Every structure is written in C-alpha cells, then in structure tokens.
Amino acid sequence: MTPLKSCELELSRFFNKYHKYCASSDADDLKDLLSVMCSACEKLEKVKPVNFGKNKGYRALKALRNFATHESELLNSSKAISLSSIKLIHVEVQLMSLLPSDVIEYATRNLKSKQTVKFLKESTINYGKYVDIYPAIFNFTVDLYFEVLNHQLTIDGIGFESLTKSINYEIANGFPHHIKGKIIMLDGSDVNAFIENKAVSIDEKNEENSNALIGENGLYRFITEYDKASLEQVSGMVKEDKLYILNLLIDSGVLKIENGKVESTRPLSPIEMVIVSEHVESEHSIN
C-alpha cells in the first residue's frame, strides 16, 4: 500500500469516526476520534504540502489527545439542544462536547507551549463549570474537509458523504462553514444551569431527529414555531449578548447592513430579526 492510499484510508476513517461521534453517547468515542484525527493529519503532512501546526483547532485538540493518552481522563460528556429549548437560547449548532473546566485547567498547566494554551482557549467555549470543545472539533473537521478537496484525495464512507451534503447546502444558501459556537441565553439566565437541566442526551436528540422530516438534500428539516413571548425575551437580554449575535451574523457573511438597508443570505430567525431591527433603529436615531 502506498503512503497516499494509507493516508486516504485514515482520512476516511476519521470522517466516519466524526459522523459516529456526532450521534454517540459513548464517552470513549471522543478519545478514538482525536487519536484517528492526529494519525490522519500526520499521514497527510507526509504526502502533501500541508502543515497543521498553525491551525488553532488542530493544536488544541492534539493537546487534549496527548493529555488523554499520556496523563489522565478527559471526563467528557456529550449533550444536545432539543427543539423544546429553541425559545430559550440562540445557538449555531445543536451539539456540545463538554469537559469539566478543571480538566482543561489541569491540562493547560502542563502545556509547555503558550501558543497552544492560547489556541485551546480561543477555539473552545468556556462557560465556567464546563468547556465546550465541539466548536474546535467541528471547525477543524471543516478545515480538513477542504484540505481533502484541495489535494483531490479519494475519500470513501458515510462520514465524508454526509459532510459533503452539509457543505453543499451551506454553499447553495450562502451559509458560513465555520462556527463560533457560543450559547446565548435569551433570558439572561445561567448557561451552566441550562446545560445541567435543559440540555438533552445524545440518545434523546437522536430520537428527536428520527421524527424530523428529511429534505431533498438529505438534511433534517425541523419545523419550529415562535410565539410572542419568545420575541419579548429579547428585551431581557444583556447588550453584550445582543451584540454577539449581531456580530456573528455580520462576521459570518450572513448579514450585511449598509446605510440602514439590511441584506441577508438566509432567512433570519425571529430573535435575530428583532436584534437586527433594534440595531438599525438605534443607528438611525443616532444619525
């Protein structure tokens, strides 16, 4: 077997592991995913002009892989966002990969590279009690996907096929490929309490997905309703959270505001519409 073929097989294995991980409640799947990720990237660097050393997500996840392999347990758990919570929060994705914050603190104390510590903090979301590393996993998986396309590699398996459908859907609708991943509580309540009391297990989320419609593109289509009470929650949000959502829409390319005119590449949710409207009105009143 050639080094290139071995690399392609390992990459296929990674995308399949990622696909499985997103639908699994098994804590060991994270360790397996990180291990295969490092193996696949090391093989890719040997056969193609690729260097993952400056990739924040890769450096952060590799550090966690090394910690889990050589020092201690990650004590990770996976959670998901149910549609029943959609009126309570603003979030980009429905999955969370949670580590206790003291595990992250312990792991970073033993890291020699200050840059790796910086990358770990920047690519994950720290909620206080918990650190969500899913944004790092998601974003690096996207980065690796485009490296595969760039080098015209042959990757087989349901994991790569599923990700291709998602990427193509985003391209067709002008959606961003990467996420920031922060949960914003629309009522200003404690996000840690939400994680502990409102987030659901992966098994419960899988059951919810099984009842969802499947669109022509093979992706889930959820039908949700917003009532007046959900929109009134915006008035109770802190200014910083509103600004975060607004900047998220602008930075991701979803939203463009120029001279009071608003353009978006996708329909805005009612919560997003209220936040954008408030911003435009405040800018107009200042001018």
C-alpha positions as CSV (number, residue, x, y, z in Angstrom):
1,M,0.0,0.0,0.0
2,T,1.3,3.4,-0.9
3,P,1.6,6.2,1.7
4,L,-1.0,8.2,-0.2
5,K,-3.5,5.3,-0.1
6,S,-2.8,4.8,3.6
7,C,-3.5,8.5,4.2
8,E,-6.8,8.4,2.3
9,L,-7.9,5.3,4.3
10,E,-7.1,7.0,7.5
11,L,-8.9,10.2,6.5
12,S,-11.9,8.1,5.6
13,R,-11.7,6.5,9.0
14,F,-11.6,10.0,10.6
15,F,-14.7,11.3,8.9
16,N,-16.6,8.1,9.7
17,K,-15.5,8.5,13.3
18,Y,-16.7,12.1,13.3
19,H,-20.0,11.0,11.9
20,K,-20.4,8.4,14.6
21,Y,-19.3,10.7,17.3
22,C,-22.0,13.2,16.5
23,A,-24.6,10.6,17.1
24,S,-23.0,8.8,20.0
25,S,-23.3,9.0,23.8
26,D,-20.2,6.8,24.3
27,A,-17.5,8.9,26.1
28,D,-14.8,6.7,24.6
29,D,-15.7,7.9,21.1
30,L,-14.0,11.3,21.7
31,K,-10.7,9.7,22.5
32,D,-11.0,7.5,19.5
33,L,-11.8,10.5,17.3
34,L,-8.9,12.5,18.5
35,S,-6.5,9.6,18.1
36,V,-7.6,9.0,14.5
37,M,-7.5,12.7,13.7
38,C,-3.9,13.0,14.7
39,S,-2.9,9.9,12.8
40,A,-4.7,11.1,9.6
41,C,-3.2,14.5,9.8
42,E,0.3,13.2,10.3
43,K,0.0,10.9,7.3
44,L,-1.4,13.8,5.2
45,E,1.5,16.0,6.1
46,K,3.9,13.3,4.8
47,V,2.3,13.0,1.4
48,K,1.1,16.5,0.7
49,P,2.4,20.1,1.4
50,V,0.2,20.6,4.4
51,N,1.2,21.9,7.9
52,F,-1.4,21.9,10.6
53,G,1.0,23.5,13.1
54,K,-0.7,26.9,12.8
55,N,-4.3,25.5,12.9
56,K,-5.8,26.5,16.2
57,G,-8.3,23.7,16.3
58,Y,-5.8,21.0,15.5
59,R,-3.3,22.3,18.0
60,A,-5.9,22.4,20.7
61,L,-7.4,19.0,20.0
62,K,-3.9,17.4,19.7
63,A,-3.1,18.7,23.1
64,L,-6.2,17.1,24.5
65,R,-5.4,13.9,22.7
66,N,-1.9,13.9,24.3
67,F,-3.4,14.6,27.7
68,A,-5.9,11.7,27.4
69,T,-3.2,9.3,26.1
70,H,-0.4,10.1,28.5
71,E,-1.8,11.7,31.6
72,S,-5.4,11.4,32.6
73,E,-9.1,11.1,31.6
74,L,-10.9,13.9,29.8
75,L,-14.1,13.1,31.7
76,N,-16.1,14.3,28.7
77,S,-19.8,14.1,28.1
78,S,-21.9,14.9,25.0
79,K,-25.1,16.9,25.2
80,A,-27.5,18.3,22.6
81,I,-30.0,21.1,22.2
82,S,-33.6,20.0,22.0
83,L,-36.2,21.9,19.9
84,S,-38.1,22.4,23.1
85,S,-35.3,24.8,24.2
86,I,-35.2,26.8,21.0
87,K,-37.1,29.7,22.6
88,L,-34.6,29.9,25.4
89,I,-31.3,30.2,23.5
90,H,-29.5,31.4,20.4
91,V,-27.1,28.8,19.1
92,E,-25.5,27.8,15.8
93,V,-25.3,24.0,16.3
94,Q,-27.2,21.5,18.4
95,L,-24.3,19.5,19.8
96,M,-22.0,20.1,22.7
97,S,-18.9,18.2,23.7
98,L,-18.4,19.1,27.4
99,L,-15.3,18.8,29.6
100,P,-15.2,19.9,33.2
101,S,-13.4,23.2,33.3
102,D,-10.9,21.9,35.9
103,V,-9.8,19.2,33.5
104,I,-9.0,21.9,30.9
105,E,-7.2,23.9,33.6
106,Y,-5.2,20.9,34.7
107,A,-4.3,20.0,31.1
108,T,-3.2,23.6,30.2
109,R,-1.0,23.9,33.3
110,N,1.2,21.1,31.9
111,L,1.5,22.5,28.4
112,K,4.9,24.0,27.6
113,S,3.7,26.0,24.6
114,K,2.0,29.3,25.5
115,Q,0.7,29.4,21.9
116,T,-1.1,26.0,22.3
117,V,-2.7,27.3,25.6
118,K,-3.9,30.4,23.7
119,F,-5.2,28.2,20.8
120,L,-7.1,26.0,23.2
121,K,-8.8,28.9,24.9
122,E,-9.6,30.6,21.6
123,S,-11.1,27.5,19.8
124,T,-13.3,26.3,22.7
125,I,-16.1,27.9,24.7
126,N,-15.7,28.3,28.5
127,Y,-19.0,28.5,30.4
128,G,-17.5,28.4,33.9
129,K,-18.3,24.9,35.0
130,Y,-17.9,23.4,31.6
131,V,-15.8,23.9,28.5
132,D,-17.4,23.0,25.1
133,I,-14.7,21.7,22.7
134,Y,-17.2,20.9,20.0
135,P,-16.6,24.2,18.1
136,A,-12.9,23.1,17.8
137,I,-13.9,19.7,16.6
138,F,-16.5,21.0,14.1
139,N,-14.3,23.8,12.7
140,F,-11.2,21.6,12.3
141,T,-13.3,18.9,10.6
142,V,-14.4,21.5,8.1
143,D,-10.7,22.6,7.6
144,L,-9.7,19.1,7.0
145,Y,-12.5,18.6,4.5
146,F,-11.3,21.5,2.4
147,E,-7.7,20.2,2.5
148,V,-9.1,16.9,1.1
149,L,-10.8,18.8,-1.7
150,N,-7.7,21.0,-2.3
151,H,-5.5,18.0,-2.8
152,Q,-8.1,16.0,-4.7
153,L,-7.9,13.0,-2.4
154,T,-10.3,10.0,-2.7
155,I,-12.3,9.6,0.5
156,D,-15.0,7.0,0.9
157,G,-17.6,6.4,3.6
158,I,-20.8,7.8,5.0
159,G,-18.9,10.3,7.2
160,F,-17.4,12.2,4.2
161,E,-20.6,11.8,2.2
162,S,-22.7,13.3,5.0
163,L,-20.3,16.3,5.4
164,T,-20.3,16.9,1.7
165,K,-24.1,17.2,1.8
166,S,-23.9,19.7,4.6
167,I,-21.2,21.8,2.9
168,N,-23.0,21.8,-0.4
169,Y,-26.2,23.0,1.4
170,E,-24.2,25.8,3.1
171,I,-22.7,26.9,-0.3
172,A,-26.1,26.9,-2.0
173,N,-27.7,29.0,0.7
174,G,-24.7,31.3,1.4
175,F,-24.3,29.9,5.0
176,P,-20.9,30.0,6.7
177,H,-18.9,26.8,7.1
178,H,-17.3,27.6,10.4
179,I,-19.0,28.4,13.8
180,K,-18.2,30.3,16.9
181,G,-20.5,28.0,18.9
182,K,-21.4,30.1,21.9
183,I,-24.8,29.5,23.6
184,I,-26.6,32.8,24.3
185,M,-29.3,32.6,26.9
186,L,-32.1,34.8,25.7
187,D,-33.5,35.4,29.2
188,G,-30.1,36.2,30.6
189,S,-30.1,33.1,32.9
190,D,-27.1,31.0,33.8
191,V,-25.9,28.8,30.8
192,N,-24.4,26.3,33.2
193,A,-27.9,25.7,34.7
194,F,-29.2,25.3,31.2
195,I,-26.6,22.7,30.4
196,E,-27.3,20.7,33.5
197,N,-31.1,21.0,33.4
198,K,-32.3,21.6,29.8
199,A,-29.7,20.0,27.5
200,V,-30.6,16.5,26.5
201,S,-28.7,13.3,25.9
202,I,-27.5,12.3,22.5
203,D,-29.9,9.4,22.6
204,E,-32.8,11.8,23.2
205,K,-31.6,14.0,20.4
206,N,-31.4,11.0,18.0
207,E,-35.0,10.2,18.8
208,E,-36.0,13.8,18.1
209,N,-34.1,13.6,14.8
210,S,-35.8,10.4,13.8
211,N,-39.1,12.2,13.9
212,A,-37.9,15.1,11.7
213,L,-38.6,15.5,8.1
214,I,-35.8,14.7,5.6
215,G,-35.3,17.3,2.8
216,E,-34.4,16.5,-0.8
217,N,-30.8,17.3,0.2
218,G,-30.8,14.6,2.8
219,L,-30.6,17.0,5.7
220,Y,-33.1,17.3,8.6
221,R,-35.8,19.9,8.2
222,F,-37.2,21.0,11.6
223,I,-40.5,22.9,11.8
224,T,-40.5,25.3,14.8
225,E,-42.9,28.0,15.9
226,Y,-42.1,31.2,17.8
227,D,-44.7,32.9,19.8
228,K,-44.8,36.5,21.1
229,A,-43.3,35.5,24.4
230,S,-40.1,34.3,22.7
231,L,-39.7,37.6,21.0
232,E,-40.3,39.5,24.2
233,Q,-37.3,37.7,25.7
234,V,-35.0,39.9,23.5
235,S,-35.9,42.9,25.7
236,G,-34.4,41.0,28.7
237,M,-31.2,40.2,27.0
238,V,-28.0,42.0,28.0
239,K,-26.5,44.3,25.5
240,E,-23.3,42.2,25.1
241,D,-25.3,39.1,24.1
242,K,-27.3,41.0,21.5
243,L,-24.1,42.5,20.1
244,Y,-22.5,39.0,20.0
245,I,-25.4,37.7,17.9
246,L,-25.3,40.7,15.6
247,N,-21.6,40.5,15.1
248,L,-21.9,36.7,14.5
249,L,-24.3,37.3,11.7
250,I,-22.1,40.1,10.1
251,D,-18.8,38.3,10.5
252,S,-20.1,35.1,9.1
253,G,-21.3,36.8,6.0
254,V,-25.0,36.1,6.7
255,L,-25.9,39.8,7.3
256,K,-24.9,43.0,5.5
257,I,-26.1,46.4,6.8
258,E,-25.3,49.5,4.7
259,N,-27.0,52.9,5.0
260,G,-29.8,51.4,7.0
261,K,-30.5,48.7,4.4
262,V,-30.3,45.1,5.5
263,E,-29.4,42.1,3.3
264,S,-29.1,38.5,4.4
265,T,-28.1,35.3,2.7
266,R,-30.7,33.3,4.6
267,P,-34.0,34.0,6.4
268,L,-33.3,35.4,9.9
269,S,-34.9,33.8,12.9
270,P,-37.5,36.0,14.7
271,I,-34.9,36.6,17.5
272,E,-32.3,37.6,15.0
273,M,-34.8,39.9,13.2
274,V,-35.6,41.8,16.4
275,I,-31.9,42.2,17.3
276,V,-31.1,43.5,13.8
277,S,-34.1,45.8,13.8
278,E,-33.1,47.3,17.2
279,H,-29.6,47.9,15.9
280,V,-30.8,49.6,12.7
281,E,-33.2,51.7,14.6
282,S,-30.6,52.8,17.1
283,E,-28.1,53.6,14.3
284,H,-30.9,55.7,12.5
285,S,-31.7,57.6,15.7
286,I,-28.0,58.5,16.2
287,N,-27.7,59.7,12.7
